[in-house]
């Protein structure tokens, strides 16, 4: 019985050591692995049941998000929520979320680059000018008539 508590104590020291390294300028990312409570991790059958439950709940949320891609709703947000649920228990999901966060951060930095912002503003203005011209031609030719009410 002492062996189990000693292992849990050592794991706490290791986890605390990683947190201290992160606070001193490390990567700032949490360590990979299960975030289940220690009493769940200590019992193999209970931990396996916990993992199945987390997987099923995460799968339901991801499927709901996939459905929201074609139906009304915040599809991508819900999909990432399901991935976050999986990431509480599965290393592969934690790695996918880290990769996604890194890519989103890189895209945000690129979007804030002055050259890219200037290009985006120019493209938006050109697009709006084209739309205004097309709407103007339509109104000049047909008036304020809806397209399905026009008899040619």
Secondary structure, 3 states (H helix, E strand, C coil): CHHHHHHHHHHHHHHHHHHHHHHCCCCCCCCCCCCCCHHHHCCHHHHHHHHHHHHHHHHHHHHHHHHHHHCCCCHHHHHHHHHHHHHCCCHHHHHHHHHHHHHHHHHHHHHCCHHHHHHHHHHHHHHHHHHHHHHHHHHHHHCCCCHHHCCC
